[in-house]
């Protein structure tokens, strides 16, 4: 399934959570995976969401490191 993370399209498996998408983005961009627990995630409307939030096809999320 295709989702957008920080304006970049990511392909992840169906049933993935926001954390799965963030991990995929981090690995794809060769960022430090140790910092994944120290992030804040937002939906397309700017509302903060949990790392366990389920995603669906076309979801748009952004994150920033705390």
Secondary structure, 3 states (H helix, E strand, C coil): CEEEECCEEEECCCCCEHHHHHHHHHHHCCCCHHHHHCEEEEECCCCEECCCCECCCCCEEEEEEC
